[in-house]
Amino acid sequence: MRPCLEAAKETKRILVAPEAICLLSALGERSIDLSLRFLINDPQNGIANGKSDVLLAIWDKFHAHGVEIPCHQRDVHVYPHKQDDSGEEIALP
């Protein structure tokens, strides 16, 4: 959580007070879900770009701390098929 808070503190458009907070929102099957809450000092200039700045800073912090974001990986098993006497395909184990 510390890298997220550091990223928010170091982003120039984010207010110092009230401080940003980082919450553990869920423990997923293959993830730790965090929520980072912060206020932008000039929302009239856009909220999405301020959020993007913070997310990019988090990305850099994670990289610097050796945190990797895993990609989903699926295994696909392809089994050979043969046809029975009627022409129907039968999956082989």
KOLPALO-629315 format. One record per atom (N, C-alpha, C, O, CB): residue number from 1; atom name; x negated, y negated, z negated. Coordinates in nm, 2 decimals, m for minus. Glycine has a CB too. Layout:
N
n; atom; c1; c2; c3
NUM; CA; X; Y; Z
...
//
This chain:
93
n; atom; c1; c2; c3
1; N; m0.08; 0.12; 0.00
1; CA; 0.00; 0.00; 0.00
1; C; m0.09; m0.13; 0.00
1; O; m0.05; m0.23; 0.05
1; CB; 0.09; 0.00; m0.12
2; N; m0.20; m0.11; m0.06
2; CA; m0.29; m0.23; m0.07
2; C; m0.33; m0.29; 0.07
2; O; m0.32; m0.41; 0.09
2; CB; m0.42; m0.19; m0.14
3; N; m0.36; m0.20; 0.17
3; CA; m0.39; m0.26; 0.30
3; C; m0.28; m0.34; 0.36
3; O; m0.30; m0.44; 0.43
3; CB; m0.43; m0.15; 0.40
4; N; m0.15; m0.30; 0.34
4; CA; m0.04; m0.37; 0.39
4; C; m0.02; m0.51; 0.32
4; O; 0.00; m0.61; 0.39
4; CB; 0.09; m0.29; 0.36
5; N; m0.04; m0.51; 0.19
5; CA; m0.03; m0.64; 0.12
5; C; m0.15; m0.73; 0.16
5; O; m0.13; m0.85; 0.17
5; CB; m0.04; m0.61; m0.03
6; N; m0.27; m0.68; 0.18
6; CA; m0.38; m0.76; 0.22
6; C; m0.35; m0.82; 0.36
6; O; m0.38; m0.93; 0.39
6; CB; m0.51; m0.68; 0.23
7; N; m0.29; m0.74; 0.45
7; CA; m0.26; m0.78; 0.58
7; C; m0.16; m0.90; 0.58
7; O; m0.18; m1.00; 0.65
7; CB; m0.20; m0.67; 0.67
8; N; m0.06; m0.89; 0.49
8; CA; 0.04; m0.99; 0.48
8; C; m0.03; m1.12; 0.43
8; O; 0.00; m1.23; 0.48
8; CB; 0.15; m0.95; 0.39
9; N; m0.11; m1.11; 0.32
9; CA; m0.18; m1.22; 0.26
9; C; m0.27; m1.29; 0.36
9; O; m0.28; m1.42; 0.36
9; CB; m0.26; m1.18; 0.15
10; N; m0.33; m1.22; 0.45
10; CA; m0.43; m1.28; 0.55
10; C; m0.37; m1.33; 0.67
10; O; m0.43; m1.39; 0.76
10; CB; m0.53; m1.17; 0.58
11; N; m0.24; m1.31; 0.69
11; CA; m0.17; m1.36; 0.81
11; C; m0.12; m1.50; 0.78
11; O; m0.05; m1.53; 0.68
11; CB; m0.04; m1.27; 0.85
12; N; m0.16; m1.60; 0.86
12; CA; m0.15; m1.74; 0.83
12; C; 0.00; m1.79; 0.82
12; O; 0.03; m1.88; 0.74
12; CB; m0.21; m1.82; 0.93
13; N; 0.09; m1.73; 0.89
13; CA; 0.23; m1.77; 0.88
13; C; 0.31; m1.72; 0.77
13; O; 0.43; m1.75; 0.75
13; CB; 0.30; m1.73; 1.01
14; N; 0.25; m1.63; 0.69
14; CA; 0.32; m1.57; 0.58
14; C; 0.30; m1.65; 0.45
14; O; 0.19; m1.69; 0.42
14; CB; 0.27; m1.42; 0.55
15; N; 0.41; m1.67; 0.38
15; CA; 0.41; m1.75; 0.26
15; C; 0.33; m1.68; 0.15
15; O; 0.33; m1.56; 0.13
15; CB; 0.55; m1.78; 0.20
16; N; 0.25; m1.76; 0.07
16; CA; 0.18; m1.71; m0.04
16; C; 0.27; m1.68; m0.16
16; O; 0.25; m1.58; m0.23
16; CB; 0.06; m1.80; m0.08
17; N; 0.37; m1.77; m0.18
17; CA; 0.46; m1.75; m0.29
17; C; 0.60; m1.77; m0.23
17; O; 0.63; m1.86; m0.16
17; CB; 0.44; m1.85; m0.40
18; N; 0.69; m1.68; m0.25
18; CA; 0.67; m1.55; m0.33
18; C; 0.58; m1.46; m0.25
18; O; 0.58; m1.45; m0.13
18; CB; 0.81; m1.49; m0.36
19; N; 0.51; m1.38; m0.33
19; CA; 0.42; m1.28; m0.27
19; C; 0.49; m1.17; m0.19
19; O; 0.60; m1.14; m0.23
19; CB; 0.33; m1.22; m0.38
20; N; 0.42; m1.12; m0.10
20; CA; 0.47; m1.01; m0.02
20; C; 0.48; m0.89; m0.12
20; O; 0.40; m0.88; m0.21
20; CB; 0.39; m0.97; 0.10
21; N; 0.57; m0.80; m0.10
21; CA; 0.58; m0.67; m0.17
21; C; 0.58; m0.56; m0.08
21; O; 0.64; m0.56; 0.03
21; CB; 0.71; m0.67; m0.27
22; N; 0.53; m0.45; m0.12
22; CA; 0.52; m0.32; m0.04
22; C; 0.59; m0.21; m0.13
22; O; 0.54; m0.19; m0.24
22; CB; 0.38; m0.29; 0.00
23; N; 0.69; m0.15; m0.07
23; CA; 0.76; m0.05; m0.15
23; C; 0.75; 0.09; m0.08
23; O; 0.74; 0.09; 0.05
23; CB; 0.91; m0.09; m0.16
24; N; 0.74; 0.19; m0.16
24; CA; 0.74; 0.33; m0.10
24; C; 0.89; 0.36; m0.08
24; O; 0.97; 0.37; m0.18
24; CB; 0.67; 0.43; m0.20
25; N; 0.93; 0.37; 0.04
25; CA; 1.08; 0.39; 0.07
25; C; 1.12; 0.53; 0.09
25; O; 1.24; 0.57; 0.07
25; CB; 1.12; 0.31; 0.19
26; N; 1.03; 0.62; 0.13
26; CA; 1.06; 0.76; 0.15
26; C; 0.94; 0.84; 0.16
26; O; 0.83; 0.80; 0.21
26; CB; 1.16; 0.78; 0.27
27; N; 0.95; 0.97; 0.13
27; CA; 0.85; 1.07; 0.16
27; C; 0.91; 1.16; 0.27
27; O; 0.99; 1.24; 0.24
27; CB; 0.80; 1.15; 0.03
28; N; 0.86; 1.14; 0.39
28; CA; 0.91; 1.22; 0.50
28; C; 0.85; 1.35; 0.51
28; O; 0.75; 1.38; 0.44
28; CB; 0.90; 1.14; 0.63
29; N; 0.89; 1.43; 0.60
29; CA; 0.84; 1.57; 0.62
29; C; 0.69; 1.56; 0.66
29; O; 0.61; 1.64; 0.62
29; CB; 0.91; 1.64; 0.73
30; N; 0.66; 1.46; 0.75
30; CA; 0.52; 1.43; 0.79
30; C; 0.48; 1.29; 0.78
30; O; 0.40; 1.24; 0.86
30; CB; 0.50; 1.48; 0.93
31; N; 0.54; 1.22; 0.68
31; CA; 0.51; 1.07; 0.67
31; C; 0.53; 1.02; 0.53
31; O; 0.59; 1.09; 0.45
31; CB; 0.60; 1.00; 0.77
32; N; 0.47; 0.91; 0.51
32; CA; 0.49; 0.83; 0.39
32; C; 0.55; 0.70; 0.44
32; O; 0.48; 0.62; 0.51
32; CB; 0.36; 0.81; 0.30
33; N; 0.68; 0.67; 0.41
33; CA; 0.74; 0.55; 0.47
33; C; 0.73; 0.44; 0.37
33; O; 0.77; 0.45; 0.26
33; CB; 0.89; 0.58; 0.50
34; N; 0.68; 0.33; 0.42
34; CA; 0.66; 0.21; 0.34
34; C; 0.75; 0.09; 0.40
34; O; 0.77; 0.09; 0.52
34; CB; 0.51; 0.16; 0.34
35; N; 0.79; 0.00; 0.31
35; CA; 0.86; m0.12; 0.35
35; C; 0.78; m0.23; 0.30
35; O; 0.75; m0.24; 0.18
35; CB; 1.01; m0.12; 0.30
36; N; 0.75; m0.32; 0.39
36; CA; 0.67; m0.44; 0.35
36; C; 0.77; m0.56; 0.36
36; O; 0.82; m0.59; 0.47
36; CB; 0.54; m0.46; 0.44
37; N; 0.78; m0.64; 0.26
37; CA; 0.87; m0.75; 0.25
37; C; 0.79; m0.88; 0.24
37; O; 0.71; m0.89; 0.15
37; CB; 0.98; m0.74; 0.14
38; N; 0.82; m0.98; 0.32
38; CA; 0.74; m1.10; 0.31
38; C; 0.83; m1.21; 0.38
38; O; 0.92; m1.19; 0.45
38; CB; 0.61; m1.09; 0.38
39; N; 0.79; m1.34; 0.35
39; CA; 0.86; m1.45; 0.40
39; C; 0.77; m1.53; 0.50
39; O; 0.65; m1.54; 0.47
39; CB; 0.92; m1.55; 0.29
40; N; 0.83; m1.58; 0.61
40; CA; 0.75; m1.65; 0.71
40; C; 0.77; m1.80; 0.68
40; O; 0.88; m1.84; 0.66
40; CB; 0.79; m1.61; 0.85
41; N; 0.66; m1.88; 0.68
41; CA; 0.67; m2.02; 0.65
41; C; 0.74; m2.10; 0.76
41; O; 0.79; m2.22; 0.73
41; CB; 0.54; m2.08; 0.62
42; N; 0.75; m2.05; 0.88
42; CA; 0.82; m2.13; 0.99
42; C; 0.90; m2.04; 1.08
42; O; 0.87; m2.02; 1.19
42; CB; 0.71; m2.20; 1.07
43; N; 1.01; m1.99; 1.02
43; CA; 1.09; m1.90; 1.10
43; C; 1.15; m1.96; 1.22
43; O; 1.19; m1.89; 1.32
43; CB; 1.21; m1.84; 1.01
44; N; 1.16; m2.09; 1.23
44; CA; 1.21; m2.16; 1.35
44; C; 1.12; m2.14; 1.47
44; O; 1.17; m2.16; 1.58
44; CB; 1.23; m2.31; 1.32
45; N; 1.00; m2.10; 1.44
45; CA; 0.90; m2.07; 1.55
45; C; 0.90; m1.92; 1.59
45; O; 0.82; m1.88; 1.67
45; CB; 0.76; m2.11; 1.51
46; N; 1.00; m1.84; 1.54
46; CA; 1.01; m1.70; 1.58
46; C; 0.98; m1.61; 1.46
46; O; 0.88; m1.63; 1.39
46; CB; 0.92; m1.67; 1.69
47; N; 1.06; m1.51; 1.45
47; CA; 1.04; m1.41; 1.34
47; C; 0.96; m1.29; 1.40
47; O; 0.88; m1.24; 1.33
47; CB; 1.17; m1.37; 1.28
48; N; 1.00; m1.25; 1.52
48; CA; 0.94; m1.13; 1.57
48; C; 0.79; m1.14; 1.59
48; O; 0.71; m1.05; 1.57
48; CB; 1.00; m1.10; 1.71
49; N; 0.74; m1.26; 1.63
49; CA; 0.60; m1.28; 1.65
49; C; 0.53; m1.28; 1.52
49; O; 0.41; m1.24; 1.51
49; CB; 0.57; m1.41; 1.73
50; N; 0.59; m1.33; 1.41
50; CA; 0.53; m1.33; 1.28
50; C; 0.52; m1.18; 1.23
50; O; 0.42; m1.14; 1.17
50; CB; 0.61; m1.41; 1.18
51; N; 0.62; m1.11; 1.25
51; CA; 0.62; m0.96; 1.22
51; C; 0.51; m0.89; 1.30
51; O; 0.44; m0.81; 1.24
51; CB; 0.76; m0.90; 1.24
52; N; 0.50; m0.92; 1.42
52; CA; 0.40; m0.86; 1.51
52; C; 0.26; m0.89; 1.46
52; O; 0.17; m0.80; 1.45
52; CB; 0.41; m0.91; 1.65
53; N; 0.24; m1.02; 1.41
53; CA; 0.11; m1.05; 1.36
53; C; 0.07; m0.97; 1.24
53; O; m0.04; m0.92; 1.22
53; CB; 0.10; m1.20; 1.32
54; N; 0.17; m0.95; 1.15
54; CA; 0.15; m0.87; 1.03
54; C; 0.12; m0.72; 1.07
54; O; 0.03; m0.66; 1.01
54; CB; 0.27; m0.88; 0.93
55; N; 0.20; m0.67; 1.16
55; CA; 0.18; m0.53; 1.20
55; C; 0.05; m0.51; 1.26
55; O; m0.02; m0.40; 1.24
55; CB; 0.29; m0.49; 1.30
56; N; 0.00; m0.60; 1.34
56; CA; m0.13; m0.59; 1.40
56; C; m0.24; m0.59; 1.30
56; O; m0.34; m0.52; 1.30
56; CB; m0.16; m0.70; 1.51
57; N; m0.22; m0.68; 1.20
57; CA; m0.32; m0.69; 1.08
57; C; m0.32; m0.56; 1.00
57; O; m0.42; m0.51; 0.96
57; CB; m0.29; m0.81; 0.99
58; N; m0.20; m0.50; 0.99
58; CA; m0.19; m0.37; 0.92
58; C; m0.26; m0.26; 1.00
58; O; m0.34; m0.18; 0.94
58; CB; m0.04; m0.33; 0.90
59; N; m0.24; m0.26; 1.13
59; CA; m0.31; m0.16; 1.22
59; C; m0.46; m0.17; 1.20
59; O; m0.53; m0.07; 1.18
59; CB; m0.28; m0.19; 1.36
60; N; m0.52; m0.30; 1.20
60; CA; m0.66; m0.32; 1.18
60; C; m0.70; m0.27; 1.04
60; O; m0.81; m0.21; 1.03
60; CB; m0.70; m0.47; 1.19
61; N; m0.62; m0.30; 0.93
61; CA; m0.66; m0.25; 0.80
61; C; m0.66; m0.10; 0.79
61; O; m0.75; m0.04; 0.73
61; CB; m0.56; m0.31; 0.70
62; N; m0.56; m0.04; 0.85
62; CA; m0.56; 0.11; 0.85
62; C; m0.68; 0.16; 0.92
62; O; m0.74; 0.26; 0.87
62; CB; m0.43; 0.16; 0.92
63; N; m0.71; 0.11; 1.03
63; CA; m0.83; 0.15; 1.10
63; C; m0.96; 0.14; 1.02
63; O; m1.04; 0.23; 1.01
63; CB; m0.85; 0.08; 1.24
64; N; m0.97; 0.02; 0.95
64; CA; m1.09; m0.01; 0.87
64; C; m1.10; 0.09; 0.75
64; O; m1.21; 0.12; 0.70
64; CB; m1.08; m0.15; 0.82
65; N; m0.98; 0.14; 0.70
65; CA; m0.98; 0.23; 0.58
65; C; m0.97; 0.37; 0.63
65; O; m0.96; 0.46; 0.54
65; CB; m0.86; 0.19; 0.50
66; N; m0.98; 0.40; 0.76
66; CA; m0.98; 0.54; 0.80
66; C; m0.85; 0.61; 0.80
66; O; m0.84; 0.73; 0.81
66; CB; m1.07; 0.62; 0.72
67; N; m0.74; 0.53; 0.80
67; CA; m0.60; 0.58; 0.80
67; C; m0.56; 0.60; 0.94
67; O; m0.57; 0.51; 1.03
67; CB; m0.50; 0.49; 0.73
68; N; m0.52; 0.72; 0.98
68; CA; m0.48; 0.75; 1.11
68; C; m0.33; 0.77; 1.11
68; O; m0.27; 0.83; 1.02
68; CB; m0.55; 0.88; 1.16
69; N; m0.26; 0.73; 1.22
69; CA; m0.12; 0.75; 1.24
69; C; m0.11; 0.87; 1.33
69; O; m0.15; 0.86; 1.45
69; CB; m0.05; 0.62; 1.30
70; N; m0.05; 0.98; 1.28
70; CA; m0.05; 1.10; 1.36
70; C; 0.06; 1.09; 1.47
70; O; 0.16; 1.02; 1.46
70; CB; m0.02; 1.22; 1.27
71; N; 0.03; 1.16; 1.58
71; CA; 0.13; 1.18; 1.68
71; C; 0.21; 1.31; 1.66
71; O; 0.15; 1.41; 1.62
71; CB; 0.06; 1.17; 1.83
72; N; 0.33; 1.31; 1.69
72; CA; 0.41; 1.43; 1.68
72; C; 0.35; 1.53; 1.78
72; O; 0.31; 1.50; 1.89
72; CB; 0.56; 1.40; 1.71
73; N; 0.35; 1.65; 1.74
73; CA; 0.29; 1.76; 1.82
73; C; 0.39; 1.88; 1.81
73; O; 0.43; 1.92; 1.70
73; CB; 0.15; 1.80; 1.77
74; N; 0.42; 1.93; 1.93
74; CA; 0.51; 2.05; 1.93
74; C; 0.44; 2.16; 2.01
74; O; 0.36; 2.13; 2.10
74; CB; 0.64; 2.01; 2.00
75; N; 0.46; 2.28; 1.96
75; CA; 0.41; 2.40; 2.04
75; C; 0.52; 2.45; 2.12
75; O; 0.63; 2.47; 2.07
75; CB; 0.35; 2.50; 1.94
76; N; 0.49; 2.48; 2.25
76; CA; 0.59; 2.54; 2.34
76; C; 0.53; 2.68; 2.37
76; O; 0.42; 2.69; 2.42
76; CB; 0.61; 2.45; 2.46
77; N; 0.61; 2.78; 2.35
77; CA; 0.57; 2.92; 2.38
77; C; 0.64; 2.96; 2.51
77; O; 0.77; 2.95; 2.51
77; CB; 0.60; 3.02; 2.27
78; N; 0.57; 3.00; 2.61
78; CA; 0.63; 3.04; 2.74
78; C; 0.61; 3.19; 2.74
78; O; 0.50; 3.24; 2.75
78; CB; 0.57; 2.97; 2.86
79; N; 0.72; 3.27; 2.75
79; CA; 0.71; 3.41; 2.76
79; C; 0.74; 3.46; 2.90
79; O; 0.82; 3.40; 2.97
79; CB; 0.81; 3.48; 2.66
80; N; 0.67; 3.56; 2.94
80; CA; 0.70; 3.62; 3.08
80; C; 0.84; 3.68; 3.08
80; O; 0.88; 3.73; 2.98
80; CB; 0.59; 3.72; 3.12
81; N; 0.90; 3.68; 3.19
81; CA; 1.03; 3.74; 3.21
81; C; 1.02; 3.85; 3.31
81; O; 0.93; 3.85; 3.40
81; CB; 1.13; 3.63; 3.25
82; N; 1.11; 3.95; 3.30
82; CA; 1.12; 4.05; 3.40
82; C; 1.27; 4.07; 3.42
82; O; 1.36; 4.03; 3.34
82; CB; 1.05; 4.18; 3.36
83; N; 1.31; 4.13; 3.53
83; CA; 1.45; 4.15; 3.56
83; C; 1.48; 4.30; 3.53
83; O; 1.41; 4.39; 3.55
83; CB; 1.48; 4.12; 3.71
84; N; 1.61; 4.31; 3.48
84; CA; 1.65; 4.45; 3.46
84; C; 1.71; 4.50; 3.59
84; O; 1.70; 4.43; 3.69
84; CB; 1.76; 4.46; 3.35
85; N; 1.77; 4.62; 3.59
85; CA; 1.82; 4.68; 3.71
85; C; 1.93; 4.60; 3.78
85; O; 1.95; 4.61; 3.90
85; CB; 1.88; 4.82; 3.68
86; N; 2.01; 4.52; 3.70
86; CA; 2.12; 4.44; 3.76
86; C; 2.07; 4.31; 3.81
86; O; 2.15; 4.23; 3.87
86; CB; 2.23; 4.42; 3.65
87; N; 1.94; 4.27; 3.80
87; CA; 1.88; 4.15; 3.84
87; C; 1.88; 4.04; 3.74
87; O; 1.83; 3.93; 3.76
87; CB; 1.96; 4.10; 3.96
88; N; 1.94; 4.07; 3.62
88; CA; 1.93; 3.97; 3.51
88; C; 1.79; 3.96; 3.45
88; O; 1.72; 4.06; 3.44
88; CB; 2.04; 4.01; 3.39
89; N; 1.75; 3.84; 3.42
89; CA; 1.62; 3.82; 3.36
89; C; 1.62; 3.87; 3.21
89; O; 1.72; 3.84; 3.14
89; CB; 1.57; 3.68; 3.37
90; N; 1.52; 3.93; 3.17
90; CA; 1.50; 3.97; 3.03
90; C; 1.37; 3.91; 2.98
90; O; 1.27; 3.92; 3.04
90; CB; 1.49; 4.13; 3.02
91; N; 1.38; 3.84; 2.87
91; CA; 1.26; 3.78; 2.81
91; C; 1.18; 3.89; 2.74
91; O; 1.24; 3.97; 2.67
91; CB; 1.30; 3.67; 2.71
92; N; 1.05; 3.88; 2.76
92; CA; 0.96; 3.98; 2.70
92; C; 0.91; 3.91; 2.57
92; O; 0.88; 3.79; 2.57
92; CB; 0.85; 4.03; 2.79
93; N; 0.89; 3.99; 2.47
93; CA; 0.84; 3.93; 2.34
93; C; 0.69; 3.89; 2.36
93; O; 0.63; 3.84; 2.26
93; CB; 0.85; 4.03; 2.23
//
